[in-house]
Amino acid sequence: MVADPGGGGGRGGSARWAGMARAPTLLVLPALLLALTAPPRGAAELTDGNNEHLKREHSLIKPYQGVGSSSMPLWDFQGSTMLTSQYVRLTPDERSKEGSIWNRVPCFLKDWELHVQFKIHGAGKKNLHGDGFALWYTRERLTAGPVFGSKDNFHGLAIFLDTYPNDEATERVFPYISAMVNNGSLNYDHGKDGRWTELAGCTADIRNQNHDTFLAIRYSRGRLTVMTDVEDKNEWKNCFDVAGVRLPTGYFFGASAGTGDLSDNHDIISMKLFQLMVEHTPEEENIDWTKIEPSVSLLKSPKDNVDDPTGNFRSGPLTGWKVFLLLLCSLLGIIVCAVVGAVVFQKRQERNKRFY
């Protein structure tokens, strides 16, 4: 078994967030290439973890207060969750355990970034471990349920760090990180590892590491970006980046985990929330952000992914390369049609001349 995690919840380094370039007209390919390689407007450096904009009322940082008790000043926990001086253990490496920890203070920030230091470890080898844990920004809190120890049909955002493939037919490589946005109407299908409702995801080697592992979640101006630092390189690696996400203010941050026939230790070492200093238009400022319904503007519904047997659904805004390929194919199609049309027109002209 990997040794229990020690101290050191801080980290340094920064990485530029990838984004979708704006597509120019079909007639200017050099400009298109330039736009695809340039950073998006409003792109920002990932915060380096300094305390300038750290929101302590939403952060879980050592030394923890309330060690040896059943509660903390700003956090509540339930189920199998155990608070030690070095980590918050959501579940031990035992079967059929569920635990969670939730911030007591609702978050009214429009733009934020959450850094989570965690550790998943246990005695199980290969696929003999599970199931993983989830990070939440939801209306509901402290409600046990079947989704990694928390409630199904939730309202808000969930980031799943799934370590066990329940669907044997999947082509995903586990452990697997995915996102889901829910307005209370969608069910998380555990048997399919949430494939039908997945917004985006990536593979990440997050289990039984001998070094620190981190996850960063950024939400700003409708853009959800998830990054990982799990290779002991002290740098962020892009997991996914999706625009068109609408989340209200006034929800709660939390983390939960569950084990079944298989198990693991699921430990949260720190959760640090940073406020992002972003300017909004007067129209955006006049919106009642507490009344926004969680939603995503996609090219197709996640439910349409039922027809995809591989579970590799990534519908969402087109990335720069996808835009480039789409426009290039369109341009080639126009050129081909123009050439074919010219040839056909010339043939008809020659044929008509024979009758005069």
C-alpha positions as CSV (number, residue, x, y, z in Angstrom):
1,M,0.0,0.0,0.0
2,V,1.2,3.5,-0.7
3,A,2.1,5.5,2.3
4,D,-0.3,8.1,3.6
5,P,0.2,11.6,2.1
6,G,2.2,14.1,4.0
7,G,2.3,17.9,4.0
8,G,2.9,20.4,1.3
9,G,-0.4,21.7,-0.2
10,G,1.2,24.5,-2.1
11,R,2.6,24.5,-5.6
12,G,4.1,26.9,-8.2
13,G,4.4,27.1,-12.0
14,S,1.8,28.3,-14.5
15,A,0.4,27.3,-17.9
16,R,-1.5,29.1,-20.6
17,W,-5.0,28.0,-21.1
18,A,-5.8,26.6,-24.6
19,G,-8.7,28.1,-26.4
20,M,-10.7,28.3,-29.5
21,A,-9.5,30.7,-32.1
22,R,-12.0,32.9,-34.0
23,A,-12.4,31.7,-37.6
24,P,-11.7,34.2,-40.4
25,T,-13.1,34.1,-43.8
26,L,-12.4,31.2,-46.2
27,L,-10.5,33.4,-48.6
28,V,-7.5,34.2,-46.2
29,L,-5.8,31.0,-45.2
30,P,-2.7,32.7,-43.8
31,A,-4.8,34.7,-41.5
32,L,-6.6,31.5,-40.5
33,L,-3.4,29.8,-39.6
34,L,-2.3,32.9,-37.6
35,A,-5.6,33.0,-35.7
36,L,-5.4,29.3,-34.9
37,T,-1.9,29.6,-33.4
38,A,-2.6,32.8,-31.4
39,P,-4.0,32.7,-27.9
40,P,-7.7,33.5,-27.6
41,R,-8.8,37.0,-26.6
42,G,-9.1,37.3,-22.9
43,A,-6.8,34.3,-22.3
44,A,-5.2,34.3,-18.8
45,E,-2.3,32.7,-17.0
46,L,-3.4,30.0,-14.6
47,T,-2.9,31.5,-11.1
48,D,0.4,30.3,-9.5
49,G,-1.3,29.6,-6.2
50,N,-0.4,32.8,-4.4
51,N,-2.6,34.3,-1.8
52,E,-3.6,37.5,-3.5
53,H,-7.0,36.3,-4.6
54,L,-7.3,33.2,-2.3
55,K,-10.8,33.0,-0.8
56,R,-10.2,31.4,2.5
57,E,-13.9,31.0,3.3
58,H,-14.0,28.5,0.4
59,S,-10.6,26.9,0.9
60,L,-9.5,23.8,2.8
61,I,-5.9,24.3,3.9
62,K,-3.6,22.8,6.5
63,P,-3.4,23.0,9.4
64,Y,-7.0,21.9,9.5
65,Q,-9.2,23.2,12.3
66,G,-11.3,20.7,14.1
67,V,-9.0,17.6,14.0
68,G,-10.5,14.9,16.2
69,S,-14.0,16.3,16.0
70,S,-17.0,15.7,13.6
71,S,-17.0,19.2,12.0
72,M,-14.8,22.1,11.0
73,P,-15.6,25.9,11.2
74,L,-16.2,26.2,7.4
75,W,-16.7,22.6,6.3
76,D,-19.1,19.8,7.1
77,F,-18.4,16.1,6.5
78,Q,-20.5,13.0,6.7
79,G,-20.3,9.2,6.2
80,S,-16.9,7.6,6.4
81,T,-15.0,10.9,6.1
82,M,-12.1,11.1,8.6
83,L,-10.2,14.2,9.4
84,T,-6.5,13.9,10.2
85,S,-3.7,16.4,10.6
86,Q,-2.4,15.6,7.1
87,Y,-5.4,14.8,4.9
88,V,-9.2,14.4,4.8
89,R,-9.9,10.8,4.0
90,L,-13.3,10.5,2.2
91,T,-13.2,6.7,2.2
92,P,-10.7,4.2,3.6
93,D,-9.5,1.2,1.5
94,E,-12.6,-0.8,2.6
95,R,-15.7,-2.0,0.8
96,S,-19.0,-0.2,0.7
97,K,-18.0,3.1,2.1
98,E,-19.3,6.6,1.3
99,G,-18.0,9.9,2.5
100,S,-18.1,13.6,1.6
101,I,-16.9,17.0,2.7
102,W,-18.8,20.3,1.9
103,N,-18.1,24.0,2.3
104,R,-20.7,25.7,4.5
105,V,-20.5,29.0,2.6
106,P,-22.2,29.5,-0.7
107,C,-19.9,30.9,-3.5
108,F,-21.1,34.1,-5.1
109,L,-18.0,34.5,-7.4
110,K,-18.8,34.7,-11.1
111,D,-15.3,33.7,-12.1
112,W,-13.2,31.3,-10.1
113,E,-10.5,28.8,-10.1
114,L,-10.2,25.7,-7.8
115,H,-6.9,23.9,-7.1
116,V,-7.2,20.5,-5.5
117,Q,-4.4,18.4,-4.1
118,F,-5.5,14.8,-3.7
119,K,-4.2,11.3,-3.4
120,I,-5.9,8.0,-4.5
121,H,-4.1,4.9,-3.3
122,G,-4.7,1.4,-2.0
123,A,-3.7,-2.2,-2.1
124,G,-5.7,-3.2,-5.1
125,K,-3.8,-4.0,-8.3
126,K,-4.9,-3.6,-12.0
127,N,-8.7,-3.3,-12.0
128,L,-9.1,-4.5,-8.4
129,H,-9.7,-1.0,-7.0
130,G,-12.4,1.7,-7.1
131,D,-14.4,3.7,-7.6
132,G,-12.9,7.2,-7.5
133,F,-14.2,10.5,-6.2
134,A,-16.0,13.6,-7.4
135,L,-15.6,17.3,-7.0
136,W,-18.8,19.3,-6.9
137,Y,-20.2,22.8,-7.4
138,T,-23.8,22.2,-6.7
139,R,-27.0,23.6,-5.1
140,E,-27.3,20.5,-3.0
141,R,-24.9,19.6,-0.2
142,L,-24.4,16.8,2.4
143,T,-26.8,14.5,0.5
144,A,-25.5,10.9,0.2
145,G,-26.3,9.1,-3.0
146,P,-25.1,6.6,-5.7
147,V,-22.8,9.0,-7.6
148,F,-19.4,8.7,-6.0
149,G,-21.1,8.9,-2.6
150,S,-23.3,11.9,-3.5
151,K,-26.7,12.8,-4.9
152,D,-27.9,11.9,-8.4
153,N,-30.1,14.4,-10.4
154,F,-28.0,17.3,-8.9
155,H,-28.0,20.9,-10.0
156,G,-24.6,22.3,-11.0
157,L,-21.2,21.0,-12.0
158,A,-19.5,17.7,-11.2
159,I,-15.9,16.6,-12.0
160,F,-15.5,12.8,-11.8
161,L,-12.1,11.2,-11.2
162,D,-13.1,7.7,-12.1
163,T,-10.6,4.9,-11.4
164,Y,-12.7,1.8,-12.4
165,P,-14.3,1.0,-15.8
166,N,-17.7,-0.4,-15.1
167,D,-18.4,-0.6,-18.8
168,E,-16.3,-3.5,-20.2
169,A,-17.0,-2.4,-23.8
170,T,-15.5,1.1,-23.3
171,E,-12.5,2.2,-25.3
172,R,-11.5,4.8,-22.7
173,V,-8.3,4.4,-20.7
174,F,-8.8,4.5,-17.0
175,P,-8.4,6.4,-14.6
176,Y,-10.5,8.9,-16.4
177,I,-11.5,12.5,-15.6
178,S,-14.9,13.8,-16.9
179,A,-17.3,16.7,-16.4
180,M,-21.1,16.8,-16.2
181,V,-23.4,19.8,-16.0
182,N,-26.9,19.0,-14.7
183,N,-30.1,21.0,-14.1
184,G,-31.6,18.1,-12.1
185,S,-33.1,16.3,-15.1
186,L,-30.2,14.0,-15.9
187,N,-29.2,10.7,-14.3
188,Y,-25.6,9.6,-14.0
189,D,-25.3,6.1,-15.5
190,H,-22.8,4.3,-13.3
191,G,-22.9,1.2,-15.5
192,K,-21.7,3.2,-18.5
193,D,-19.4,5.4,-16.4
194,G,-21.5,8.5,-17.2
195,R,-20.8,8.2,-20.9
196,W,-24.3,9.5,-22.0
197,T,-24.0,12.7,-20.0
198,E,-20.3,13.4,-20.3
199,L,-19.4,17.0,-21.3
200,A,-15.8,16.3,-21.9
201,G,-13.0,14.2,-20.4
202,C,-9.4,12.9,-20.5
203,T,-7.3,10.0,-19.3
204,A,-4.9,10.8,-16.3
205,D,-2.7,8.5,-14.3
206,I,-3.8,9.6,-10.9
207,R,-3.7,6.5,-8.8
208,N,-0.9,5.1,-6.5
209,Q,1.5,7.9,-7.4
210,N,4.5,8.5,-5.1
211,H,4.4,12.2,-5.7
212,D,1.8,15.0,-5.3
213,T,-1.1,15.0,-7.7
214,F,-3.2,18.1,-8.5
215,L,-6.3,19.1,-10.4
216,A,-7.3,22.7,-11.4
217,I,-10.8,23.7,-12.4
218,R,-11.3,27.1,-14.0
219,Y,-14.7,28.7,-14.7
220,S,-14.7,32.1,-16.3
221,R,-17.1,33.9,-18.6
222,G,-18.9,30.6,-19.6
223,R,-15.7,28.7,-20.2
224,L,-14.9,25.5,-18.2
225,T,-11.3,24.4,-18.3
226,V,-9.7,21.5,-16.4
227,M,-6.0,20.9,-16.0
228,T,-3.9,18.3,-14.3
229,D,-0.5,18.1,-12.7
230,V,0.0,14.4,-12.0
231,E,3.5,13.7,-13.6
232,D,5.6,15.4,-10.9
233,K,6.7,18.0,-13.5
234,N,5.3,21.0,-11.6
235,E,3.4,22.1,-14.7
236,W,-0.3,22.0,-15.7
237,K,-1.4,19.8,-18.6
238,N,-4.7,20.4,-20.4
239,C,-7.4,17.9,-19.8
240,F,-10.3,19.7,-21.6
241,D,-11.6,23.1,-22.4
242,V,-15.3,23.8,-23.1
243,A,-17.2,27.0,-23.8
244,G,-20.9,27.7,-23.5
245,V,-21.2,26.5,-19.9
246,R,-23.6,28.4,-17.7
247,L,-23.4,28.1,-13.9
248,P,-25.2,30.2,-11.3
249,T,-23.7,31.8,-8.2
250,G,-24.7,30.7,-4.7
251,Y,-23.8,27.0,-5.0
252,F,-21.5,25.0,-2.8
253,F,-18.2,23.3,-3.3
254,G,-17.6,19.8,-2.1
255,A,-15.9,16.5,-2.6
256,S,-17.2,12.9,-2.2
257,A,-16.1,9.4,-2.8
258,G,-17.6,5.9,-2.7
259,T,-16.4,2.3,-2.7
260,G,-18.3,-0.9,-3.6
261,D,-17.0,-4.4,-3.9
262,L,-13.7,-2.7,-4.7
263,S,-12.1,0.1,-2.7
264,D,-9.3,2.6,-2.4
265,N,-8.2,5.4,0.0
266,H,-9.6,8.7,-1.4
267,D,-7.8,11.6,0.3
268,I,-8.2,15.4,-0.1
269,I,-5.1,17.3,1.0
270,S,-6.2,20.8,0.0
271,M,-8.8,22.7,-1.9
272,K,-7.9,26.3,-2.7
273,L,-10.4,28.6,-4.4
274,F,-9.1,31.8,-6.2
275,Q,-11.2,34.7,-7.4
276,L,-10.5,35.6,-11.0
277,M,-10.5,39.3,-11.7
278,V,-12.6,39.5,-14.9
279,E,-14.4,42.5,-16.3
280,H,-18.1,41.9,-17.3
281,T,-20.3,44.0,-19.5
282,P,-23.1,46.1,-17.9
283,E,-25.6,43.6,-19.3
284,E,-23.8,40.7,-17.5
285,E,-23.6,42.7,-14.3
286,N,-27.4,43.3,-14.3
287,I,-28.1,39.6,-14.5
288,D,-29.3,37.9,-11.4
289,W,-26.6,35.2,-11.4
290,T,-28.3,33.2,-8.6
291,K,-31.3,32.5,-10.9
292,I,-29.2,31.1,-13.8
293,E,-30.1,27.5,-14.7
294,P,-27.1,25.2,-15.1
295,S,-26.7,24.4,-18.8
296,V,-24.3,23.9,-21.7
297,S,-24.6,25.3,-25.3
298,L,-23.6,22.3,-27.3
299,L,-23.8,21.4,-31.0
300,K,-25.8,18.3,-29.9
301,S,-27.2,17.0,-26.7
302,P,-25.1,14.6,-24.6
303,K,-28.1,12.3,-24.9
304,D,-27.2,11.9,-28.6
305,N,-24.1,10.1,-27.5
306,V,-26.2,6.9,-27.1
307,D,-25.4,6.1,-30.7
308,D,-21.7,6.2,-30.1
309,P,-20.6,2.8,-28.9
310,T,-17.1,3.9,-28.0
311,G,-18.2,6.5,-25.5
312,N,-15.8,9.1,-27.1
313,F,-18.4,11.9,-27.1
314,R,-16.7,15.3,-27.2
315,S,-19.4,17.4,-28.6
316,G,-19.0,21.1,-27.8
317,P,-17.4,24.2,-29.3
318,L,-15.1,23.5,-32.3
319,T,-11.4,23.6,-31.3
320,G,-8.9,25.6,-33.5
321,W,-7.8,22.5,-35.5
322,K,-11.3,21.3,-36.0
323,V,-12.2,24.8,-37.4
324,F,-9.2,24.7,-39.6
325,L,-9.9,21.3,-41.0
326,L,-13.6,22.1,-41.5
327,L,-12.8,25.3,-43.3
328,L,-10.0,23.6,-45.4
329,C,-12.4,20.9,-46.4
330,S,-15.1,23.5,-47.3
331,L,-12.5,25.4,-49.4
332,L,-11.4,22.3,-51.2
333,G,-15.0,21.4,-51.8
334,I,-15.7,24.8,-53.3
335,I,-12.6,24.6,-55.5
336,V,-13.5,21.1,-56.7
337,C,-17.1,22.1,-57.5
338,A,-15.8,25.2,-59.4
339,V,-13.4,23.1,-61.5
340,V,-16.0,20.5,-62.2
341,G,-18.5,23.2,-63.1
342,A,-16.0,24.9,-65.4
343,V,-15.2,21.6,-67.2
344,V,-18.9,20.8,-67.6
345,F,-19.6,24.3,-68.9
346,Q,-16.7,24.1,-71.4
347,K,-17.9,20.6,-72.7
348,R,-21.4,22.0,-73.3
349,Q,-20.0,25.0,-75.1
350,E,-18.0,22.7,-77.4
351,R,-21.0,20.4,-78.0
352,N,-23.2,23.3,-78.9
353,K,-20.7,24.6,-81.4
354,R,-21.0,21.4,-83.4
355,F,-24.6,22.1,-84.2
356,Y,-23.9,25.5,-85.8
